Amino acid sequence: MRNSIQKIQNFKLQHKKITALTAYDYSTAKYIDEAGVDIILVGDSLSQVVLGLENTTDISMDEMLIFTRAVSRGVKNALLVADMPFMSFQEDIKNTAKNACKLIKAGANAVKMEGSSDFIIDSIKHLSQIGIPVMGHLGFTPLSINSLGGHRIQGKDASRTVEILNQAKRLEEAGCFAIVLELMPDKSAQYITQRINIPTIGIGAGVDCDGQILVSDDILGKYDRFKPKFARQYVSLKDIILNAAKQYCVDVENASFPNVSESFELEYKEVCELENHK
């Protein structure tokens, strides 16, 4: 039975840290789920770590649906959240609701939207009213990377931190069940976390958020184009994959693969018939 919105929100009241990771395929989602992660996010970061694109703004709605379906087949316990990709929620509320519904039908339990503009607030209210849970996202918002001028830390002073707090309160009032806080000083994130009633999920925002989320390819050491300062690598799948592929090449080239146990045998009488066949 999958985690509910209420269960995730109760973690804040119980002072239990929330664990969250991204997943983009069936098998990874299955293993992360079995490990006991509370929330699995089909993040638009897959545009970079899976599809090799330059920015998260490059992924389409159709692509997000494909990966959400794949991940949902591997998840049985975690709350599954899907990112709403660039331009899937910026045009009008009707189109936003249509796209959110597609992600829910693809297997997500909730969607995530970046920002806190008046339009976003109205969209969150509408989605909440029609039964689609929404996770917010403040601080550094990747879909706004062009207007933010790159990967810049947000909330770097008191006034900006209060501004983000006010945004968080607006998201809470609109119906968000949780908010991702990305790339901000730990004390700024702590200040916000202590002043809203819904959980905060930090990524590069210090230890005092109600939970943490990271890109799975970062903790697994699989994506090497860029390594964020805040991402802890637990294993190097890059090295494991490289070494396995190199050994495979060696085994094929020296004819040690496949061996007898990895091959299918033809019955002896059939071998004889083949040898006598002209």
C-alpha positions in Angstrom: 0.0 0.0 0.0 1.5 3.3 -1.1 2.2 6.1 1.3 -0.6 8.7 1.5 -0.4 12.4 1.5 -1.6 12.4 5.1 1.2 10.0 6.2 3.8 12.2 4.6 2.4 15.3 6.3 2.2 13.5 9.7 6.0 12.9 9.5 6.5 16.6 10.1 4.4 16.4 13.3 6.2 13.3 14.4 9.6 14.9 13.7 10.4 12.0 11.4 12.7 12.8 8.5 11.2 12.2 5.0 13.3 10.4 2.5 12.9 11.1 -1.2 14.8 10.1 -4.4 14.2 10.4 -8.1 13.7 7.4 -10.4 13.3 7.2 -14.1 12.9 3.5 -14.9 11.1 0.4 -13.6 14.0 -1.5 -12.1 15.6 1.5 -10.3 12.2 2.5 -9.0 11.6 -1.0 -7.7 14.8 -1.2 -5.8 14.5 2.3 -4.3 10.9 1.5 -3.3 12.1 -1.8 -1.7 14.7 0.2 0.2 12.0 2.1 2.0 12.2 5.5 0.4 9.1 7.6 1.4 8.7 9.6 -1.8 9.8 8.8 -5.4 9.9 11.6 -7.8 9.9 11.2 -11.6 11.9 14.4 -12.0 12.4 16.4 -15.1 16.1 16.0 -14.3 15.7 12.9 -16.4 16.1 15.2 -19.4 19.8 15.5 -18.5 20.7 12.3 -16.7 18.7 9.9 -18.9 18.2 11.7 -22.3 21.4 13.7 -22.3 19.7 17.0 -23.0 21.2 20.3 -21.8 18.5 21.6 -19.5 15.3 20.4 -17.7 13.4 22.8 -19.9 14.0 20.5 -22.9 11.8 17.5 -21.9 8.3 17.2 -23.3 5.1 16.2 -21.6 4.9 13.0 -23.8 8.4 12.0 -22.5 7.4 12.6 -18.9 4.4 10.4 -19.4 6.5 7.5 -20.7 8.9 7.6 -17.7 6.1 8.1 -15.2 4.3 4.9 -16.5 7.6 3.0 -16.3 8.4 4.1 -12.8 4.8 3.5 -11.5 5.1 -0.2 -12.4 8.0 -0.6 -10.0 6.5 1.4 -7.0 4.3 -0.3 -4.5 5.0 1.6 -1.2 6.4 5.1 -1.9 4.3 8.2 -2.7 4.9 8.7 -6.4 5.2 12.3 -7.5 5.7 13.5 -11.1 7.2 16.8 -12.2 5.1 18.9 -14.5 7.6 19.8 -17.3 8.2 23.2 -18.8 5.2 24.8 -20.5 2.8 22.1 -19.2 1.5 24.4 -16.6 2.3 27.9 -17.7 -0.3 28.6 -20.4 -3.8 28.3 -18.8 -5.5 26.5 -16.0 -7.5 24.2 -18.3 -4.3 23.0 -20.0 -2.6 22.7 -16.6 -5.4 20.5 -15.3 -5.4 18.4 -18.5 -1.6 17.7 -18.2 -1.8 17.0 -14.5 -4.6 14.5 -15.1 -2.4 12.8 -17.7 0.4 12.3 -15.1 -2.1 10.9 -12.6 -3.5 8.5 -15.1 0.1 7.4 -15.9 0.5 6.3 -12.3 1.5 9.3 -10.3 -0.1 10.0 -6.9 0.7 13.8 -7.1 2.4 16.3 -9.3 5.1 18.9 -8.6 5.0 22.5 -9.8 7.7 25.2 -9.6 7.1 28.8 -8.6 4.6 30.9 -6.7 3.2 33.4 -9.2 -0.5 34.3 -9.1 -1.2 31.9 -12.0 0.6 29.1 -10.2 -1.4 29.7 -7.0 -4.7 29.7 -8.9 -3.6 26.5 -10.7 -2.7 24.8 -7.4 -6.1 25.7 -6.0 -7.9 24.3 -9.0 -5.9 21.1 -8.9 -6.6 20.7 -5.2 -10.3 21.2 -5.8 -10.4 18.4 -8.4 -8.4 16.0 -6.2 -4.9 16.2 -7.6 -2.3 16.7 -4.8 0.4 19.2 -5.6 4.0 19.5 -4.2 5.5 23.0 -4.5 9.1 24.0 -5.3 10.8 27.2 -4.2 14.3 28.6 -3.9 16.3 27.7 -7.0 13.7 26.6 -9.6 15.4 24.8 -12.5 12.7 25.7 -15.0 13.5 29.4 -14.4 17.3 28.9 -14.9 17.4 31.5 -17.6 15.8 34.2 -15.6 17.8 33.3 -12.5 21.1 33.5 -14.3 22.2 30.0 -13.7 22.5 27.7 -10.6 22.5 30.5 -8.0 21.9 30.1 -4.3 18.6 31.7 -3.2 17.6 33.2 0.1 21.1 34.6 0.7 19.9 37.4 3.0 17.2 38.0 5.5 14.8 39.9 3.2 15.0 37.3 0.5 14.4 34.5 3.0 11.3 36.3 4.3 10.2 36.7 0.7 10.5 32.9 0.1 8.7 32.2 3.4 5.8 34.4 2.2 5.8 32.4 -1.1 5.8 29.1 0.9 2.8 30.3 3.0 0.9 31.2 -0.2 1.6 27.7 -1.6 0.4 26.1 1.7 -2.8 28.2 1.6 -3.4 27.2 -2.0 -3.3 23.5 -1.1 0.3 22.2 -1.5 0.9 19.2 0.7 4.7 19.8 0.8 7.4 22.1 -0.7 10.8 21.4 -2.1 13.4 24.0 -1.0 16.4 24.0 -3.4 19.8 25.7 -3.2 19.6 28.0 -0.1 21.5 28.5 3.1 20.7 26.0 5.8 19.5 28.7 8.2 17.2 30.2 5.6 15.6 26.8 5.0 15.3 26.2 8.7 13.6 29.5 9.2 11.0 28.7 6.5 10.6 25.1 7.7 9.7 26.2 11.2 7.1 28.7 10.1 4.9 26.6 7.8 2.7 23.7 8.6 3.5 21.4 5.6 6.7 19.5 5.2 9.7 20.9 3.4 11.9 18.6 1.3 15.4 20.0 1.0 17.9 19.7 -1.8 21.0 21.7 -1.1 19.1 23.4 1.7 20.7 22.0 4.9 19.8 19.4 7.4 16.9 21.1 9.1 14.3 20.6 6.4 11.7 18.0 7.2 13.1 15.7 4.6 15.7 15.4 1.8 15.6 14.6 -1.9 18.5 13.8 -4.3 18.8 12.7 -7.9 19.3 9.0 -7.8 22.0 9.2 -10.5 24.0 11.5 -8.2 24.0 9.2 -5.2 24.8 6.2 -7.5 27.6 8.0 -9.2 26.2 7.3 -12.6 26.0 10.8 -14.1 29.4 12.6 -14.4 28.7 15.7 -16.4 28.1 17.7 -13.2 28.3 16.8 -9.5 26.5 19.2 -7.2 28.2 20.1 -4.0 25.2 19.0 -1.9 25.0 15.5 -3.5 26.6 12.6 -1.6 27.8 9.8 -3.8 27.3 6.4 -2.2 28.7 4.2 -5.0 30.3 4.7 -8.4 28.1 3.0 -10.9 30.1 4.7 -13.6 33.2 2.7 -12.6 31.2 -0.5 -12.1 29.6 -0.2 -15.6 32.9 0.7 -17.2 34.8 -2.2 -15.7 32.0 -4.7 -16.5 31.8 -3.6 -20.1 35.6 -3.7 -20.5 35.7 -7.3 -19.0 32.9 -8.3 -21.3 34.9 -7.1 -24.3 37.9 -9.1 -23.2 35.9 -12.2 -22.6 34.3 -12.0 -26.1 37.6 -11.3 -27.8 39.4 -14.2 -26.2 36.4 -16.5 -26.7 35.8 -17.2 -23.0 32.3 -16.0 -23.4 30.0 -17.7 -23.8 31.2 -20.8 -22.0 29.5 -24.3 -22.1 27.1 -23.4 -19.2 26.0 -20.3 -21.1 25.3 -22.2 -24.3 22.7 -24.5 -25.6 23.7 -28.0 -26.6 22.6 -29.9 -29.7 21.9 -33.6 -29.1 24.8 -35.9 -30.1 22.8 -37.7 -32.8 21.9 -34.4 -34.4 25.5 -33.4 -34.4 26.4 -36.6 -36.2 23.6 -36.0 -38.7 24.9 -32.5 -39.4 28.5 -33.9 -39.9 27.2 -36.5 -42.3 25.0 -34.0 -44.2 26.3 -33.1 -47.6 
